[in-house]
Amino acid sequence: MKVLKYFTLLIAVVLLASCDDFLDVNDDPNNPTSVAPSLILPVAQNYTARMIQDDRRVNCLGNLMMYNWSQSDGFSWYSDEFKYLVTSSFYRNIFSESYTNALKQYHQLEGLGAEYDNYKAIAKIMKAYHFQLLVDLYGDVPYTEALLRKENATPKYDDAQTIYEDLIVQLSAAIELIDNAEATKGPSSDDIVFGGDMTEWKKFANTIKMRILVRQSSMSGRDAYIKEQISAIVAEGSGFITGDVGVNPGYLQEENKQNPIWQAYGKEVSGSWTMNNQATCASDYIITYLTDTRDPRIDFIYEKPASGHLGVPQGLLDYDTPVQDAYVPDKVSNLGTGILKNYNQDAIIFTLAESNFNQAEAAFKGLMTGDAKTLYENGVRASFDYLGATGYTGYIAQIKNLVKWESSSNKLQAIITQKWIAVNSITAEQSWFDYSRTGYPAGLPISLQASKSDRPVRLYYTSEEISSNGANVPAQPDAFTGKIFWAK
């Protein structure tokens, strides 16, 4: 992957993130002429990385909802999450920053002239990526009237399923733009995801399409639509991603210039572990599950203390004196070397493992041709590869339910459970969405502090949005029962 020097990105961030007036000098705010697209693109991609991987953002939320993470003794880090305290202020930055940061920049790119069709195509693809995430978290969201800024500061909310269907249209349009674009106007090293390789962008567009389609595959009456759209993907011919998709502007071991998950949960520039790292550890359930299935990935997703792996029950806030010392950071399994690799690792926004599992689900359900077993095993292998774990062959050959394909009585459950492991601590929000629509992984505990019998299924619209756009904000659905349309 080609990357920019970080100081170039930092200059772009300063220009674009803190100088709205500078951008507003354009006659048409949706057709920027004053800022080069080569500066806008890496800023937008950097915002995407941070939305997924930064502290208290999407991946963090997914890990806590899916009982992957807990907290060490001596910290009161995740009390709201353990209580499932979903309010209009709970993780509100996800909603606001999606629109004001990443989507704002991609929308600027999409308004460029025809000579910048490759930039416009990337913008369409990444807008689809973000809007799907917003729908999966909130349901109906501003879409057709969103991002118009001064032209419409109070956008209407669009129907979630209608948005989903249009995202497929936009992704197809992006591929068509790439096919017809002028090669000399495409990005290169300013594209800090694929280095200007537009074939890879087409594969990524198809991969996002598959995620959108498979997410609807538990709904009744959608099979014909899904099959038609998957057939169109196959006919297009570019295929799907062949590696993990990550953002990397050229991270440096300097303040605010490290990979976002490393900066949040790894080491400070000084070399000391962050407080987040010390506070965040594995849950008891995930450690037991990985141990019982003899999964070598346990030592890479979570560190192994000298005394052996140890997880903490979620919501164990009042430690009993006899066991208090057992859960201090040095004795529990904090995040491991497969997750926290280095300050300059790629910030992953889509795993190859998930792509394979999505295809496996589609093949298993008869929505596409292909061997579900092979795709399933490819997903597990991709997970091992990303983490740097060894022992894949022995693991997948075990005669264990939800491990070996032939030994799994419920193949869908096996696919979703293995995806849960594969995206653990990387893009864990995806397993939360899967759980809401399938109930897998089965038997997943809830926090000891939970006030309900199961975890939330969505987030609430934010207090800021209610204040500024209250006439358009839908009534708040119940966070525990108001499922997103694809899970009903």
SETOR-257964 format. One line per field, with one value per residue (C-alpha): residue number from 0; residue in three letters; x, y, z. Coordinates in steps of 0.5 Angstrom, whole numbers. Layout:
n = c(NUM | ...)
res = c(ALA | ...)
px = c(X | ...)
py = c(Y | ...)
pz = c(Z | ...)
end
This chain:
n = c(0 | 1 | 2 | 3 | 4 | 5 | 6 | 7 | 8 | 9 | 10 | 11 | 12 | 13 | 14 | 15 | 16 | 17 | 18 | 19 | 20 | 21 | 22 | 23 | 24 | 25 | 26 | 27 | 28 | 29 | 30 | 31 | 32 | 33 | 34 | 35 | 36 | 37 | 38 | 39 | 40 | 41 | 42 | 43 | 44 | 45 | 46 | 47 | 48 | 49 | 50 | 51 | 52 | 53 | 54 | 55 | 56 | 57 | 58 | 59 | 60 | 61 | 62 | 63 | 64 | 65 | 66 | 67 | 68 | 69 | 70 | 71 | 72 | 73 | 74 | 75 | 76 | 77 | 78 | 79 | 80 | 81 | 82 | 83 | 84 | 85 | 86 | 87 | 88 | 89 | 90 | 91 | 92 | 93 | 94 | 95 | 96 | 97 | 98 | 99 | 100 | 101 | 102 | 103 | 104 | 105 | 106 | 107 | 108 | 109 | 110 | 111 | 112 | 113 | 114 | 115 | 116 | 117 | 118 | 119 | 120 | 121 | 122 | 123 | 124 | 125 | 126 | 127 | 128 | 129 | 130 | 131 | 132 | 133 | 134 | 135 | 136 | 137 | 138 | 139 | 140 | 141 | 142 | 143 | 144 | 145 | 146 | 147 | 148 | 149 | 150 | 151 | 152 | 153 | 154 | 155 | 156 | 157 | 158 | 159 | 160 | 161 | 162 | 163 | 164 | 165 | 166 | 167 | 168 | 169 | 170 | 171 | 172 | 173 | 174 | 175 | 176 | 177 | 178 | 179 | 180 | 181 | 182 | 183 | 184 | 185 | 186 | 187 | 188 | 189 | 190 | 191 | 192 | 193 | 194 | 195 | 196 | 197 | 198 | 199 | 200 | 201 | 202 | 203 | 204 | 205 | 206 | 207 | 208 | 209 | 210 | 211 | 212 | 213 | 214 | 215 | 216 | 217 | 218 | 219 | 220 | 221 | 222 | 223 | 224 | 225 | 226 | 227 | 228 | 229 | 230 | 231 | 232 | 233 | 234 | 235 | 236 | 237 | 238 | 239 | 240 | 241 | 242 | 243 | 244 | 245 | 246 | 247 | 248 | 249 | 250 | 251 | 252 | 253 | 254 | 255 | 256 | 257 | 258 | 259 | 260 | 261 | 262 | 263 | 264 | 265 | 266 | 267 | 268 | 269 | 270 | 271 | 272 | 273 | 274 | 275 | 276 | 277 | 278 | 279 | 280 | 281 | 282 | 283 | 284 | 285 | 286 | 287 | 288 | 289 | 290 | 291 | 292 | 293 | 294 | 295 | 296 | 297 | 298 | 299 | 300 | 301 | 302 | 303 | 304 | 305 | 306 | 307 | 308 | 309 | 310 | 311 | 312 | 313 | 314 | 315 | 316 | 317 | 318 | 319 | 320 | 321 | 322 | 323 | 324 | 325 | 326 | 327 | 328 | 329 | 330 | 331 | 332 | 333 | 334 | 335 | 336 | 337 | 338 | 339 | 340 | 341 | 342 | 343 | 344 | 345 | 346 | 347 | 348 | 349 | 350 | 351 | 352 | 353 | 354 | 355 | 356 | 357 | 358 | 359 | 360 | 361 | 362 | 363 | 364 | 365 | 366 | 367 | 368 | 369 | 370 | 371 | 372 | 373 | 374 | 375 | 376 | 377 | 378 | 379 | 380 | 381 | 382 | 383 | 384 | 385 | 386 | 387 | 388 | 389 | 390 | 391 | 392 | 393 | 394 | 395 | 396 | 397 | 398 | 399 | 400 | 401 | 402 | 403 | 404 | 405 | 406 | 407 | 408 | 409 | 410 | 411 | 412 | 413 | 414 | 415 | 416 | 417 | 418 | 419 | 420 | 421 | 422 | 423 | 424 | 425 | 426 | 427 | 428 | 429 | 430 | 431 | 432 | 433 | 434 | 435 | 436 | 437 | 438 | 439 | 440 | 441 | 442 | 443 | 444 | 445 | 446 | 447 | 448 | 449 | 450 | 451 | 452 | 453 | 454 | 455 | 456 | 457 | 458 | 459 | 460 | 461 | 462 | 463 | 464 | 465 | 466 | 467 | 468 | 469 | 470 | 471 | 472 | 473 | 474 | 475 | 476 | 477 | 478 | 479 | 480 | 481 | 482 | 483 | 484 | 485 | 486 | 487)
res = c(MET | LYS | VAL | LEU | LYS | TYR | PHE | THR | LEU | LEU | ILE | ALA | VAL | VAL | LEU | LEU | ALA | SER | CYS | ASP | ASP | PHE | LEU | ASP | VAL | ASN | ASP | ASP | PRO | ASN | ASN | PRO | THR | SER | VAL | ALA | PRO | SER | LEU | ILE | LEU | PRO | VAL | ALA | GLN | ASN | TYR | THR | ALA | ARG | MET | ILE | GLN | ASP | ASP | ARG | ARG | VAL | ASN | CYS | LEU | GLY | ASN | LEU | MET | MET | TYR | ASN | TRP | SER | GLN | SER | ASP | GLY | PHE | SER | TRP | TYR | SER | ASP | GLU | PHE | LYS | TYR | LEU | VAL | THR | SER | SER | PHE | TYR | ARG | ASN | ILE | PHE | SER | GLU | SER | TYR | THR | ASN | ALA | LEU | LYS | GLN | TYR | HIS | GLN | LEU | GLU | GLY | LEU | GLY | ALA | GLU | TYR | ASP | ASN | TYR | LYS | ALA | ILE | ALA | LYS | ILE | MET | LYS | ALA | TYR | HIS | PHE | GLN | LEU | LEU | VAL | ASP | LEU | TYR | GLY | ASP | VAL | PRO | TYR | THR | GLU | ALA | LEU | LEU | ARG | LYS | GLU | ASN | ALA | THR | PRO | LYS | TYR | ASP | ASP | ALA | GLN | THR | ILE | TYR | GLU | ASP | LEU | ILE | VAL | GLN | LEU | SER | ALA | ALA | ILE | GLU | LEU | ILE | ASP | ASN | ALA | GLU | ALA | THR | LYS | GLY | PRO | SER | SER | ASP | ASP | ILE | VAL | PHE | GLY | GLY | ASP | MET | THR | GLU | TRP | LYS | LYS | PHE | ALA | ASN | THR | ILE | LYS | MET | ARG | ILE | LEU | VAL | ARG | GLN | SER | SER | MET | SER | GLY | ARG | ASP | ALA | TYR | ILE | LYS | GLU | GLN | ILE | SER | ALA | ILE | VAL | ALA | GLU | GLY | SER | GLY | PHE | ILE | THR | GLY | ASP | VAL | GLY | VAL | ASN | PRO | GLY | TYR | LEU | GLN | GLU | GLU | ASN | LYS | GLN | ASN | PRO | ILE | TRP | GLN | ALA | TYR | GLY | LYS | GLU | VAL | SER | GLY | SER | TRP | THR | MET | ASN | ASN | GLN | ALA | THR | CYS | ALA | SER | ASP | TYR | ILE | ILE | THR | TYR | LEU | THR | ASP | THR | ARG | ASP | PRO | ARG | ILE | ASP | PHE | ILE | TYR | GLU | LYS | PRO | ALA | SER | GLY | HIS | LEU | GLY | VAL | PRO | GLN | GLY | LEU | LEU | ASP | TYR | ASP | THR | PRO | VAL | GLN | ASP | ALA | TYR | VAL | PRO | ASP | LYS | VAL | SER | ASN | LEU | GLY | THR | GLY | ILE | LEU | LYS | ASN | TYR | ASN | GLN | ASP | ALA | ILE | ILE | PHE | THR | LEU | ALA | GLU | SER | ASN | PHE | ASN | GLN | ALA | GLU | ALA | ALA | PHE | LYS | GLY | LEU | MET | THR | GLY | ASP | ALA | LYS | THR | LEU | TYR | GLU | ASN | GLY | VAL | ARG | ALA | SER | PHE | ASP | TYR | LEU | GLY | ALA | THR | GLY | TYR | THR | GLY | TYR | ILE | ALA | GLN | ILE | LYS | ASN | LEU | VAL | LYS | TRP | GLU | SER | SER | SER | ASN | LYS | LEU | GLN | ALA | ILE | ILE | THR | GLN | LYS | TRP | ILE | ALA | VAL | ASN | SER | ILE | THR | ALA | GLU | GLN | SER | TRP | PHE | ASP | TYR | SER | ARG | THR | GLY | TYR | PRO | ALA | GLY | LEU | PRO | ILE | SER | LEU | GLN | ALA | SER | LYS | SER | ASP | ARG | PRO | VAL | ARG | LEU | TYR | TYR | THR | SER | GLU | GLU | ILE | SER | SER | ASN | GLY | ALA | ASN | VAL | PRO | ALA | GLN | PRO | ASP | ALA | PHE | THR | GLY | LYS | ILE | PHE | TRP | ALA | LYS)
px = c(0 | 3 | 2 | 3 | 8 | 4 | 6 | 2 | -4 | -4 | -3 | -10 | -13 | -12 | -14 | -20 | -23 | -22 | -23 | -30 | -30 | -24 | -29 | -35 | -32 | -34 | -40 | -43 | -41 | -42 | -37 | -31 | -26 | -21 | -18 | -15 | -18 | -11 | -12 | -19 | -19 | -13 | -17 | -23 | -20 | -17 | -23 | -26 | -20 | -22 | -29 | -28 | -22 | -21 | -23 | -31 | -32 | -35 | -30 | -30 | -38 | -38 | -33 | -37 | -44 | -41 | -38 | -31 | -28 | -29 | -25 | -19 | -20 | -18 | -22 | -29 | -28 | -34 | -40 | -45 | -43 | -44 | -51 | -53 | -54 | -57 | -59 | -59 | -52 | -49 | -44 | -46 | -40 | -41 | -47 | -45 | -38 | -40 | -44 | -39 | -32 | -32 | -38 | -37 | -31 | -33 | -39 | -34 | -30 | -37 | -39 | -32 | -32 | -32 | -25 | -24 | -29 | -24 | -24 | -32 | -32 | -28 | -33 | -39 | -36 | -34 | -41 | -44 | -40 | -41 | -49 | -49 | -46 | -51 | -57 | -54 | -54 | -60 | -65 | -68 | -62 | -62 | -59 | -62 | -62 | -56 | -49 | -52 | -50 | -53 | -58 | -61 | -59 | -65 | -65 | -71 | -70 | -70 | -73 | -67 | -69 | -70 | -63 | -60 | -63 | -60 | -53 | -53 | -55 | -49 | -44 | -46 | -45 | -38 | -36 | -39 | -35 | -28 | -29 | -30 | -26 | -20 | -14 | -10 | -14 | -14 | -11 | -4 | -1 | -6 | -11 | -8 | -13 | -11 | -6 | -10 | -11 | -18 | -19 | -18 | -24 | -28 | -27 | -29 | -35 | -37 | -35 | -39 | -45 | -45 | -45 | -51 | -54 | -53 | -55 | -62 | -62 | -66 | -72 | -77 | -79 | -72 | -69 | -70 | -68 | -61 | -60 | -61 | -56 | -51 | -52 | -50 | -44 | -41 | -43 | -39 | -33 | -28 | -30 | -28 | -23 | -17 | -14 | -16 | -18 | -14 | -12 | -5 | -2 | 4 | 3 | 9 | 11 | 9 | 4 | -3 | 0 | 0 | -5 | -11 | -12 | -5 | -6 | -12 | -10 | -3 | 3 | 4 | 10 | 14 | 13 | 8 | 2 | -4 | -9 | -14 | -10 | -9 | -17 | -19 | -19 | -22 | -29 | -29 | -34 | -29 | -23 | -27 | -30 | -23 | -20 | -25 | -25 | -17 | -17 | -9 | -12 | -13 | -6 | -6 | -13 | -11 | -4 | -3 | 0 | 5 | 0 | -5 | -11 | -16 | -22 | -27 | -34 | -37 | -40 | -36 | -35 | -35 | -29 | -30 | -24 | -21 | -21 | -19 | -12 | -14 | -16 | -11 | -8 | -2 | -6 | -12 | -11 | -11 | -11 | -6 | 0 | -5 | -9 | -4 | 2 | 5 | 4 | 5 | 0 | -6 | -12 | -17 | -24 | -26 | -23 | -22 | -25 | -31 | -32 | -31 | -36 | -41 | -40 | -40 | -47 | -50 | -47 | -50 | -57 | -57 | -56 | -50 | -46 | -40 | -38 | -40 | -35 | -29 | -31 | -32 | -25 | -22 | -25 | -22 | -16 | -16 | -17 | -11 | -7 | -9 | -7 | -1 | -3 | -1 | -4 | -10 | -10 | -10 | -16 | -20 | -19 | -22 | -28 | -32 | -39 | -38 | -31 | -30 | -35 | -37 | -38 | -43 | -50 | -52 | -48 | -51 | -49 | -42 | -41 | -43 | -40 | -33 | -34 | -35 | -28 | -25 | -27 | -26 | -23 | -22 | -29 | -33 | -39 | -41 | -42 | -47 | -51 | -50 | -53 | -59 | -61 | -59 | -58 | -51 | -47 | -52 | -51 | -48 | -48 | -50 | -47 | -48 | -50 | -56 | -63 | -66 | -65 | -61 | -56 | -59 | -60 | -59 | -57 | -61 | -61 | -57 | -59 | -55 | -59 | -66 | -64 | -62 | -67 | -72 | -78 | -75 | -72 | -77 | -79 | -74 | -75 | -74 | -66 | -67 | -73 | -74 | -69 | -67 | -71 | -66 | -67 | -75)
py = c(0 | 7 | 12 | 19 | 22 | 24 | 31 | 32 | 29 | 33 | 40 | 37 | 36 | 43 | 46 | 42 | 40 | 47 | 52 | 51 | 58 | 57 | 51 | 56 | 61 | 56 | 59 | 52 | 48 | 41 | 43 | 45 | 49 | 51 | 45 | 40 | 33 | 30 | 34 | 32 | 24 | 22 | 27 | 23 | 16 | 18 | 20 | 13 | 10 | 14 | 12 | 5 | 4 | 10 | 10 | 10 | 9 | 3 | -2 | -1 | -1 | -7 | -11 | -9 | -11 | -17 | -19 | -19 | -14 | -13 | -8 | -10 | -8 | -1 | 2 | 4 | 5 | 2 | 3 | 6 | 0 | -5 | -2 | -2 | 5 | 7 | 14 | 20 | 22 | 15 | 14 | 20 | 22 | 16 | 20 | 27 | 25 | 21 | 27 | 33 | 29 | 23 | 24 | 31 | 30 | 25 | 29 | 34 | 29 | 27 | 34 | 34 | 35 | 29 | 30 | 27 | 21 | 16 | 21 | 21 | 14 | 13 | 18 | 14 | 8 | 10 | 14 | 7 | 4 | 10 | 10 | 3 | 3 | 9 | 5 | -1 | 3 | 8 | 5 | 11 | 17 | 23 | 21 | 24 | 31 | 30 | 34 | 40 | 44 | 51 | 49 | 45 | 45 | 41 | 34 | 29 | 22 | 17 | 10 | 5 | 0 | 5 | 7 | 0 | -1 | 6 | 4 | -2 | 3 | 8 | 3 | 0 | 7 | 8 | 2 | 5 | 11 | 8 | 4 | 10 | 15 | 19 | 15 | 21 | 24 | 18 | 19 | 15 | 16 | 21 | 15 | 12 | 5 | 2 | 7 | 9 | 2 | 3 | -5 | -6 | 0 | -4 | -10 | -7 | -4 | -11 | -13 | -8 | -10 | -17 | -14 | -10 | -16 | -21 | -17 | -17 | -25 | -27 | -23 | -26 | -24 | -21 | -28 | -26 | -19 | -21 | -26 | -21 | -17 | -22 | -24 | -17 | -17 | -24 | -21 | -15 | -19 | -16 | -20 | -19 | -16 | -21 | -18 | -14 | -7 | -2 | 6 | 8 | 15 | 13 | 13 | 16 | 14 | 21 | 25 | 24 | 21 | 13 | 8 | 10 | 3 | 3 | 10 | 9 | 2 | 1 | 5 | 12 | 15 | 15 | 7 | 7 | 3 | 7 | 7 | 4 | -2 | -3 | -2 | -6 | -14 | -20 | -22 | -29 | -32 | -31 | -34 | -40 | -40 | -40 | -45 | -50 | -50 | -50 | -44 | -42 | -35 | -34 | -32 | -27 | -23 | -23 | -23 | -29 | -27 | -31 | -34 | -36 | -33 | -30 | -26 | -22 | -22 | -16 | -11 | -14 | -7 | -9 | -14 | -18 | -17 | -25 | -24 | -17 | -18 | -23 | -18 | -13 | -11 | -15 | -22 | -21 | -22 | -15 | -14 | -18 | -18 | -20 | -13 | -9 | -10 | -3 | 4 | 4 | -2 | -1 | 2 | -4 | -2 | -9 | -15 | -21 | -26 | -22 | -22 | -29 | -31 | -26 | -30 | -37 | -35 | -33 | -39 | -44 | -40 | -41 | -34 | -35 | -41 | -43 | -48 | -45 | -50 | -47 | -40 | -41 | -44 | -39 | -34 | -38 | -38 | -30 | -29 | -33 | -30 | -23 | -24 | -28 | -34 | -41 | -48 | -46 | -53 | -57 | -52 | -53 | -61 | -61 | -65 | -60 | -56 | -49 | -51 | -56 | -55 | -62 | -63 | -57 | -59 | -51 | -49 | -42 | -42 | -44 | -38 | -33 | -36 | -36 | -29 | -27 | -29 | -26 | -19 | -19 | -13 | -11 | -9 | -12 | -8 | -13 | -19 | -14 | -13 | -21 | -22 | -18 | -21 | -29 | -30 | -32 | -34 | -37 | -37 | -30 | -28 | -21 | -16 | -17 | -10 | -11 | -8 | -12 | -20 | -18 | -13 | -7 | -8 | 0 | 7 | 13 | 19 | 24 | 30 | 35 | 32 | 33 | 40 | 42 | 38 | 36 | 37 | 31 | 26 | 20 | 18 | 14 | 7 | 2 | 1 | -7 | -8 | -4 | -8 | -5 | -7 | -13 | -16 | -16)
pz = c(0 | -2 | 4 | 5 | 10 | 16 | 16 | 10 | 12 | 19 | 14 | 11 | 17 | 20 | 13 | 13 | 20 | 23 | 17 | 15 | 13 | 8 | 5 | 5 | 0 | -6 | -10 | -10 | -3 | -6 | -12 | -8 | -13 | -7 | -4 | -8 | -8 | -6 | 0 | 2 | 1 | 6 | 11 | 10 | 10 | 17 | 19 | 17 | 21 | 27 | 27 | 27 | 32 | 36 | 44 | 45 | 38 | 34 | 35 | 42 | 43 | 39 | 44 | 50 | 47 | 45 | 52 | 49 | 53 | 61 | 65 | 70 | 78 | 80 | 74 | 73 | 65 | 62 | 67 | 62 | 58 | 63 | 65 | 58 | 59 | 52 | 52 | 48 | 50 | 50 | 44 | 41 | 37 | 33 | 30 | 30 | 27 | 22 | 19 | 21 | 19 | 14 | 10 | 10 | 6 | 2 | 0 | -2 | -7 | -10 | -12 | -16 | -24 | -29 | -30 | -22 | -23 | -19 | -13 | -14 | -14 | -8 | -5 | -7 | -4 | 3 | 3 | 2 | 8 | 13 | 11 | 12 | 19 | 21 | 19 | 23 | 29 | 29 | 23 | 20 | 19 | 14 | 7 | 1 | 5 | 9 | 8 | 4 | 10 | 9 | 4 | 9 | 16 | 18 | 13 | 13 | 16 | 10 | 11 | 13 | 8 | 2 | 4 | 4 | -3 | -6 | -3 | -8 | -13 | -11 | -11 | -18 | -20 | -17 | -21 | -27 | -26 | -25 | -31 | -35 | -31 | -34 | -32 | -31 | -26 | -21 | -14 | -12 | -6 | -3 | -3 | 4 | 3 | -4 | -6 | -12 | -15 | -17 | -19 | -11 | -10 | -15 | -11 | -4 | -7 | -9 | -2 | 2 | -3 | 0 | 7 | 5 | 2 | 7 | 13 | 10 | 8 | 15 | 12 | 9 | 2 | 0 | -3 | -10 | -10 | -6 | -11 | -17 | -14 | -12 | -20 | -22 | -17 | -21 | -28 | -26 | -25 | -21 | -15 | -7 | -3 | -3 | 4 | 10 | 8 | 12 | 13 | 13 | 12 | 15 | 22 | 26 | 34 | 35 | 39 | 35 | 30 | 32 | 29 | 33 | 36 | 38 | 41 | 45 | 47 | 46 | 48 | 49 | 45 | 52 | 51 | 57 | 57 | 56 | 62 | 57 | 56 | 63 | 64 | 58 | 59 | 56 | 59 | 63 | 57 | 51 | 55 | 57 | 50 | 46 | 51 | 51 | 43 | 43 | 39 | 38 | 37 | 44 | 45 | 40 | 41 | 48 | 52 | 56 | 63 | 67 | 71 | 65 | 61 | 66 | 64 | 68 | 68 | 65 | 71 | 76 | 79 | 87 | 87 | 94 | 98 | 97 | 90 | 89 | 87 | 82 | 77 | 77 | 70 | 71 | 72 | 67 | 59 | 56 | 49 | 45 | 40 | 34 | 36 | 38 | 33 | 33 | 32 | 25 | 23 | 19 | 22 | 19 | 17 | 14 | 15 | 9 | 14 | 15 | 7 | 7 | 12 | 9 | 2 | 6 | 9 | 2 | -1 | 5 | 4 | -4 | -5 | -9 | -12 | -9 | -4 | 3 | 7 | 3 | 4 | 12 | 12 | 8 | 13 | 19 | 16 | 14 | 22 | 23 | 18 | 21 | 28 | 26 | 29 | 28 | 28 | 23 | 20 | 27 | 30 | 24 | 24 | 31 | 31 | 35 | 34 | 31 | 29 | 24 | 18 | 18 | 25 | 26 | 26 | 25 | 19 | 20 | 27 | 26 | 21 | 25 | 31 | 27 | 25 | 32 | 34 | 27 | 28 | 36 | 38 | 30 | 28 | 33 | 31 | 26 | 30 | 35 | 28 | 27 | 34 | 33 | 27 | 28 | 36 | 35 | 38 | 42 | 50 | 50 | 57 | 59 | 64 | 71 | 71 | 66 | 67 | 61 | 59 | 53 | 50 | 46 | 39 | 37 | 39 | 41 | 37 | 40 | 44 | 40 | 34 | 38 | 39 | 32 | 28 | 33 | 28 | 23 | 29 | 29 | 36 | 40 | 39 | 45 | 45 | 47 | 43 | 37 | 32 | 26 | 20 | 17 | 24 | 25)
end
